[in-house]
Amino acid sequence: MTIDTARYEDILRTRSRELYARLHRIDDDLGRQKNPDSADQALEAENDEVLEELGEAGENELKAIDAALARIAKGTFGTCTKCGTAINPERLAAVPHTPFCQDCAAGK
């Protein structure tokens, strides 16, 4: 079974653009002037922690997308990087940047 790598490349590049836009908004929010009121500062600090976690998750996903794009360029996209078997099309549809088949992702 052949994989439509052009379709997946488009999906991955679109998601990458979305993540870069989100990370830019997060950076803007984290860099804004803080409220001088101490009660508001506590709430802002909690919000900043959430934003930082979202930013980290976004950066990790971007790394995975970049690796998937590199696999497309090498012609190995859709093949598990651990065991070498084909990745199930349903898994790729759900997680296009996955480097692992279902078994390897589950640690089997």
Secondary structure as UniProt FT lines:
FT   HELIX           5..30
FT   HELIX           38..74
FT   TURN            77..78
FT   TURN            81..83
FT   HELIX           89..94
FT   TURN            96..97
FT   HELIX           102..105
FT   TURN            106..107
//
